[in-house]
Structures are given as C-alpha cells and as structure tokens.
Amino acid sequence: MTKEELYQSIYSHDTIYIPPHEEGSAPLEVALGCSWHKCTFCDFARDKFCIHPLEKIEYNIRILGQLQPYNTRMFLLGENAFVMNTEYLLKILELKDRYMPNVKSFAMYSRIDDILRKSREELILIKSKGLSGLHIGIESGSDPILLQRNKGVTTPQALEALEMLDEIGIDYHITLIPGLGGRTFSKMHALETAAFLNKIHPKSVWCLKLKLWEGTPLYEEAQNGYFDMMSPVEILLEERLMIEHLTLENCFYVDSTVLDTYTIQGTLPQQKQQLLSAIDYLLLLHTS
C-alpha cells in the first residue's frame, strides 16, 4: 500500500478535525460521532456514535506508528473520545506503548459529563499515563442558553469538572460560540460567558463560528422566527463585550472567524487591550 492508502485505511473521513493547539500531534481515530448528539446547533455529529473495537484501534495505531514513528504526542479522534471508560482507555494506551513508544503525551475531545463520570482516582491514573490536555466545548457560560441549545450540561457541572482538572493538573482548552444566544440574548451570552470563564483556568479559549446548518433544530428555529441570527458585525460587538469583562490569566485567546475573514489572537491578560483595539479597528473598517 502507498503512504496515502495507509492513511486512508485508518480514517473514516477524508477531513480530520483537530484543534489548532494540537497541530503536529499524531491523530489516532478511536471513535466516531458524539455520545450526546442532541445539541440543537451541531452538524458535526452526523456519524452514528461508536467506539471502535480494540482490534480496529490496534490496526489504526500500528499503521500510524509506521507512518509517524518519531511523533511524541498523540490526539485521540472522536467527537468526545473521553467518554470511553477508563479500563478501555488504558488498553488503548498499552497499544500506544507497544506501537508508538515515543509518544509521551496525548489529548482528546471531551464533554463535561465525560469528566464527571470518572472518579478523581481514575483521572489521576489517566494523567499518569500521559493525558495532558482535554478540549471541551463549553459554547456558553449562560445556563438559559445551554438549556435552550440542549447542551446537556450546566455551568455548575462544568465548574465542578474543571475544578477537578485544575486540582489534578490536567490542562484544558475551551471552545465558545459567539452569537449562540441570538440577538435577543446577546448581552446575556457575552456577560455570563465572561463571568464563567473568569472562574476557571483554561490554557486556551477558541471561538467557533456559529452557522445555521440545514436540517438542525436551530436552523428550523431560525426559519420559523424563533431564533434571531446576528450579523457578523453584531457577533463581533458581542465578542468585544465578553473580552472587555475577562480577567483570565495565562490564557491564549483566538478567533479565526472574525467577520468571516479575520483572525484575532493574543495572550490574556497581557494582550487584552491589543485584542480590543484590533476589534475596534475592524468594527470601524466595516461600519463606516
């Protein structure tokens, strides 16, 4: 088999979604789909949820080890791969040690309830095996919006899970969706999300673009007049309000979808004013 054919044999789709922070990590597919699969805005969960059999994962990691033998970091693919029980995950890590012994750390996507289902002792054990980062879609720090969007978790649950990660020393990276509350709840989304972020200690915050995907419940809400989608300029104004109220420490902030064109990024709190100034410049450019 050619190198391209080998890669095709270990991934279910042509496109691999991996967080920007994990660029360069060896991507190991261990699952497909999302175990929750009910968020009203999501179009990325069309795959039927499954955790691959251990035999398939062993094949994937064996081939990946041939293709990337010197990589020292791995990313476990699956929309919330951390849903796997600890015993199964440990078996995968044994395979990692066998086929990719140079890999010393790994990360994956997780839901908040995936973390809460594991005991403190289990999290400590998994960390000792190399877990150094979880990428978690918070989307909003507002409970009414989380309920409205059927996220399936609450901010108190999120705080409980993230405080446990802080205590154990497992890094986490947060994704948000500006505009998720629509025009009606824009200010609430901005201020309550900022208040939530100020209580936690993420290594990074990554803002994702809200898109109305045809066939999703949120798309139907918008079509029927129950969700008032904001313009890119309005979303940027909302994001500015959120950033203005952030007091995060040692956190990298990035939004690569500003006005559907630009990227803003910087380390908080040091570059907070630069972020605000960049937003003000873009708003002036696009509203004058």
GIDAZI-V876603 format. One record per pair of residues at least 6 apart in sequence whose ideal C-beta (glycine too) atoms are under 7 Angstrom apart, sorted by the first residue. I is the first residue (numbers start at 0). GAP is how many residues later the second one is. Records with the same first field share a line. If there is no record, write none. Layout:
BEGIN
I: GAP  GAP
END
This chain:
BEGIN
2: 64
5: 57  61
6: 60
8: 54
9: 19  50  53  54
10: 18
11: 17  20
15: 11  61
17: 7  9  57
18: 116  154  187
19: 186  234
20: 152  183
21: 53  85
24: 48  49  50  82
25: 38  42  45  47  48  74  77
26: 48  50
27: 32  33  36  46  48  49
28: 23  31  48
29: 21  22  27  46  47  48  51  62
30: 19  20  21  47  50
31: 15  17  18  46
32: 12  14  15  16  17  46
33: 11  15  45  46
34: 14  45  48
35: 75  116
36: 8  12
37: 112  114
38: 110  111  112
39: 109  110  176  177  178
40: 108  139  169  175  177
41: 174
42: 170  173
43: 35
44: 34
50: 33
53: 37
56: 35  38
57: 37
60: 34  35  38  39
61: 37
63: 36
64: 34  35
68: 33
69: 32
70: 31  32
71: 30  31  32
72: 30  32  33
73: 22  26  29  32
74: 31  32  33
75: 30  32
77: 30  31
78: 30
79: 29  30  31  34
80: 27  28
81: 26  27  28  32  33  52
82: 28  31
85: 32  36  39  40
88: 37
89: 39
92: 36
95: 7
103: 26
104: 25  27
105: 24  25
106: 25  26  27  28
107: 26
108: 26
109: 24  25  26
110: 42
111: 24  41  45  46  49
112: 39  40
114: 46  49  50
115: 41  44  45
119: 44  48
122: 41  45  47
123: 44
126: 41  42  43
130: 39
131: 39
132: 38  39  40
133: 31  36  38
134: 38
135: 36  38
136: 38
137: 20  36  37  38
138: 10  12  36  37  38  41
139: 6  37  40  41  49  53
140: 14  51  52  54  55  56
141: 39  46  47  50  51
142: 11  12
144: 35  36  40  44
145: 7  8
148: 31
154: 41
158: 40  41
161: 10  38
164: 7
165: 35
170: 32
171: 30  31
172: 29  30  31  33
173: 28  31
174: 31  33
175: 17  29  31
176: 31  33
177: 29  32  57  60  61
178: 31  51  56  59
179: 9  30
180: 7  8
181: 45  46  47  48
182: 45  47  51
183: 44
185: 44  48  52
186: 54
188: 49
189: 48  51  52
190: 50  54
192: 49
193: 48  51  52
196: 8  49  51
197: 48  49  50
201: 49
202: 48  49
203: 47  48
204: 46  48
205: 48
206: 32  48
208: 48
211: 6  7  10  17
212: 6
217: 9
220: 6
221: 7
231: 27  28
232: 26  50  53  54
235: 22  23  43  46  47
236: 46
238: 16
239: 36  39
242: 29  32  33
243: 32
245: 22  26
246: 22
247: 20  21
248: 20
250: 17
251: 15
252: 12  13  15  22
253: 9  11
254: 8  9
255: 7
257: 6  24
258: 23  27
261: 20
263: 11  14  15
265: 8  9
END
